[in-house]
């Protein structure tokens, strides 16, 4: 019976030998297959059109998968072969994870536990979480405990209070953070973009210096500081060559500098849908001092 061709065909039909990449490839490359699958999930024709590849790859083995595709592949893999659960999972920067990414992490602590860290005010992705209850739901941990941490010591009090002016607009449900470390004179806000002067003042002090600017101004700022040895931070650079770094605003998350010079906050806000959250990230990178330079009017939230 095992050698019977009709039996083999039946077994292959009922229990096909598949890998997740084959299934996802067919969904994204075959409109009819996606339409049949979408009938069960109520995807509209317009939504199906958005999902389909405009120009499919030749096969699933040659397909180049995006970061979003990886989350779908993980979901498919779990349907085919249950994902092993870890004893304990630690997740940082969880506010920027999508619902599909949270589901992928939740599968890995299905029978264990998890510690999830993040700051809703620093959510800069279009899919950033609106609440920790939502994060717990997509992790599959509805009974989890949420603890809000409001005390800090890294950012001087005056700087943190200044950045906290943005919270009512970006995370109205959060309590304002409080710094345990006073920093008289740590905050300076100047009309005008005298970047070279601000950099020279910072260089006269000890410590690292980060000039954080809208991505579109990074090249011009680098040219204006050509007399001072510096590094332009990129996705693959560490910036360890010089103590003066020019940092695109989109790369500032997770970094910290003794002295931070922020250029044109209004342009940082205007550059992306969650620009106010990006500005909050930028303003809280300073460990010792923060200097804000602007020709354009400050965002209303900061100008109060």
C-alpha positions in Angstrom: 0.0 0.0 0.0 2.9 2.4 0.8 4.1 1.9 -2.8 0.7 2.5 -4.3 0.7 5.6 -6.5 -3.0 6.6 -5.7 -2.3 6.3 -2.0 0.9 8.4 -2.3 -1.1 11.0 -4.2 -3.8 11.1 -1.5 -1.3 11.4 1.3 0.6 14.1 -0.4 -2.7 16.0 -0.9 -3.9 15.7 2.6 -0.5 16.0 4.3 1.7 17.9 1.8 5.4 18.4 2.6 5.6 22.1 2.9 7.8 24.8 4.4 6.4 28.2 5.5 8.2 29.9 2.6 6.3 27.9 0.0 2.9 28.8 1.5 3.7 32.5 1.9 5.2 32.7 -1.6 2.0 31.3 -3.1 -0.2 33.7 -1.0 1.8 36.8 -2.2 2.4 35.6 -5.8 -0.9 33.9 -6.7 -4.0 36.3 -6.8 -6.5 33.4 -7.0 -4.9 31.5 -4.1 -4.9 34.7 -2.0 -8.5 35.4 -2.9 -9.6 31.9 -1.8 -7.8 32.3 1.5 -9.0 35.9 2.0 -12.6 34.7 1.8 -12.2 33.2 5.3 -10.5 36.3 6.7 -12.6 39.0 5.0 -9.8 40.8 3.3 -11.2 43.2 0.8 -10.1 43.2 -2.9 -8.2 46.5 -2.2 -6.4 44.9 0.8 -5.6 41.9 -1.3 -4.1 44.2 -3.9 -1.9 45.8 -1.3 -0.6 42.5 -0.1 0.2 40.9 -3.5 3.7 41.3 -5.0 3.7 43.5 -8.0 6.4 41.4 -9.6 6.7 38.0 -8.0 10.0 36.2 -7.6 10.7 33.2 -9.8 10.2 30.8 -6.8 10.0 30.7 -3.1 13.7 29.8 -2.8 14.8 33.0 -4.5 12.3 35.3 -2.8 13.7 38.1 -0.7 11.6 38.4 2.5 11.0 41.6 4.3 11.0 42.1 8.1 7.2 42.1 7.9 7.3 38.8 6.0 9.4 37.2 8.6 6.6 37.7 11.2 4.2 35.9 8.8 6.7 33.1 8.2 7.0 32.6 12.0 3.2 32.4 12.3 3.1 29.8 9.5 5.9 27.8 11.0 4.1 27.6 14.3 1.0 26.3 12.6 3.1 23.6 10.9 5.3 22.7 13.9 4.6 24.1 17.3 7.2 26.7 18.5 9.1 25.5 21.6 8.5 27.6 24.7 11.3 29.2 26.7 11.4 29.3 30.5 11.7 33.1 30.6 11.8 35.8 27.9 13.2 39.3 28.4 12.1 41.9 25.8 13.3 45.5 25.6 11.9 48.4 23.4 8.6 46.6 23.2 6.7 49.7 22.4 7.9 49.6 18.8 6.9 46.0 18.1 4.0 45.2 15.8 1.1 42.9 16.8 2.6 40.2 14.6 6.0 40.5 16.2 4.4 40.4 19.7 2.6 37.2 18.7 5.9 35.7 17.6 7.4 36.5 21.0 4.3 35.3 22.8 4.7 31.9 21.3 8.2 31.7 22.8 6.9 32.2 26.3 3.7 30.3 25.8 4.4 28.0 28.8 6.9 30.3 30.6 7.0 33.9 31.7 8.3 37.2 30.3 9.6 40.5 31.4 8.7 43.2 28.9 10.3 46.7 29.0 9.6 49.9 27.1 8.4 53.4 27.0 5.2 54.2 25.2 6.3 57.8 24.8 9.2 56.6 22.6 7.1 54.6 20.2 8.2 55.8 16.8 6.9 53.1 14.4 3.5 53.4 12.7 2.3 50.3 14.7 3.6 51.4 18.1 1.6 50.1 21.0 -1.0 52.4 22.5 -1.2 50.6 25.9 0.6 47.9 27.8 -2.7 46.0 28.0 -2.7 45.7 24.2 0.9 44.4 24.3 0.0 41.8 26.9 -3.0 40.7 24.8 -0.9 40.1 21.7 1.7 38.3 23.7 -1.0 36.0 24.9 -0.3 37.1 28.5 -3.6 38.8 29.5 -3.1 38.2 33.2 0.3 40.0 33.2 1.1 42.7 35.7 1.9 46.2 34.5 4.2 48.4 36.6 4.8 52.0 35.6 8.3 53.2 36.4 8.5 57.0 36.8 11.8 57.7 38.6 15.1 58.0 36.7 18.6 59.3 37.2 20.2 59.3 33.7 18.7 62.5 32.4 19.0 65.8 34.4 15.8 67.0 36.0 15.5 70.2 33.9 16.0 68.3 30.7 13.5 65.6 31.5 10.9 68.2 32.6 11.4 70.0 29.3 10.9 66.8 27.2 7.9 65.8 29.4 6.0 68.7 27.9 5.4 66.5 24.9 3.8 63.7 26.9 0.2 64.9 26.8 0.3 64.8 23.0 2.2 61.5 22.5 1.3 59.4 25.6 -1.5 61.1 27.5 -2.1 58.1 29.8 1.5 58.2 31.2 2.6 59.8 34.4 5.3 62.4 33.9 8.7 60.9 34.7 10.8 62.4 37.5 14.6 62.7 37.6 16.4 62.1 40.9 19.3 64.2 39.6 19.0 68.0 39.5 21.0 69.7 36.8 21.1 73.5 37.1 22.1 75.0 33.8 21.8 71.7 32.0 19.1 73.1 29.5 19.7 75.8 27.0 17.2 76.8 24.2 18.5 79.3 21.6 16.9 81.0 18.7 19.2 80.5 15.7 21.3 77.6 14.5 24.8 78.6 15.5 25.9 75.0 15.4 29.7 75.7 15.2 29.5 77.9 18.3 27.5 75.3 20.3 29.9 72.6 19.3 32.9 74.6 20.3 31.3 75.3 23.7 30.6 71.6 24.2 34.2 70.6 23.1 35.5 72.8 25.9 33.9 70.5 28.4 34.6 66.8 29.2 32.5 64.1 27.7 30.9 62.9 24.5 28.9 65.2 22.2 26.0 64.3 20.0 24.7 66.8 17.5 21.2 65.3 16.7 19.5 66.7 13.6 16.9 65.9 11.1 18.2 63.4 8.7 18.0 65.8 5.8 20.3 68.3 7.5 23.1 65.9 8.5 25.3 66.5 5.5 25.1 70.3 5.7 25.9 70.2 9.4 28.9 67.9 8.8 30.2 70.4 6.3 29.7 73.3 8.7 31.7 71.5 11.4 34.5 70.5 9.0 37.1 72.3 11.2 36.3 70.0 14.1 37.1 66.3 13.9 33.8 64.4 14.0 32.0 61.3 12.9 28.7 61.1 11.1 26.8 58.2 12.6 25.4 55.7 10.2 23.4 52.5 10.5 26.6 50.4 10.6 29.0 52.8 12.4 29.8 52.9 16.1 31.0 56.5 16.2 34.0 55.6 18.5 36.6 57.5 16.4 35.8 61.0 17.7 34.0 62.5 20.8 31.9 64.7 18.5 29.3 62.9 16.6 26.6 64.0 14.2 23.5 61.8 14.6 20.5 61.5 12.3 17.4 61.8 14.5 16.1 58.4 13.2 19.2 56.7 14.7 19.2 58.4 18.1 17.1 55.8 20.0 19.0 53.9 22.6 22.1 56.2 22.5 23.2 58.7 25.1 25.8 61.5 25.2 27.2 63.8 27.9 26.3 66.8 25.8 23.5 66.9 23.2 22.8 69.6 20.7 19.4 69.3 19.0 19.0 71.2 15.7 15.6 72.3 14.4 13.0 70.3 16.5 10.2 71.4 14.1 11.9 69.6 11.2 12.3 66.4 13.3 8.6 66.5 14.1 7.6 67.2 10.5 9.7 64.4 9.1 7.4 61.5 10.1 3.9 60.7 11.3 5.1 60.1 14.9 7.5 63.0 14.8 6.7 64.2 18.3 7.6 60.9 19.8 10.9 61.0 17.8 11.6 64.4 19.3 10.9 63.1 22.8 13.5 60.3 22.1 16.0 62.9 20.9 15.6 65.3 23.8 16.2 62.5 26.3 19.6 61.4 25.0 21.5 64.0 27.2 23.3 62.9 30.3 24.8 66.2 31.3 23.5 69.1 29.1 21.0 69.7 26.3 21.2 72.6 23.9 18.3 73.2 21.5 19.0 75.3 18.4 16.1 76.5 16.2 15.5 79.0 13.4 11.9 77.8 12.9 9.3 78.1 15.6 9.4 75.4 18.2 6.6 72.9 18.3 3.7 74.4 20.3 4.1 71.7 23.0 7.7 72.9 23.7 6.9 76.6 23.3 4.5 76.7 26.2 
